[in-house]
């Protein structure tokens, strides 16, 4: 299974733009741009999602939607409580096993995604720093579970929002 752990993009702060509930904080203009750029980059690199799962929190849903819109054939987006903050790793793994598809995008939150990445590559104590609008690609040759994955790459917007770098790496 190929897992793409994606942290939601930049969102407005609590109290700004009428966002009085953390779960309902929308993406900022910067976050929308990050999400679209990330979607374009993934599509140009030939990454295809069988499914794009998202946390029910607004900023994660909006990130998933903006990414999906950049694909020629947008992936199906599915909201799941399993990607809510403080979800349990083993429950997420069981949920993934029940899904059809081998290439799954998961849009969620820090620090959970970084901890889950650590769990997949071998240790609950490992902490992988997931920047906003960052993505970690973890290959799980068998099923997702503790120590069964290998981190292939991790990128963040500081890397892919740089125009000269994006052009260099997405050119075919």
Buried (B, 14 or more C-beta within 10 A) or exposed (E): BBBBBBBBBBBBEEEEEEBEEEEEBBBBEBBBBBBBBBBBBBBBEEBBBBBBBBBEBBBBBBBBBBBBEBBEEBBEBEBBEBBBBEBEBEEBBBBBEEBEBEBBBBBBBBBBBBBBBBBBBBEEEBEBEBBBBBBBBBBBEEEBBBEBBEBEEBBBBEBBBEEEEBEEBBEE
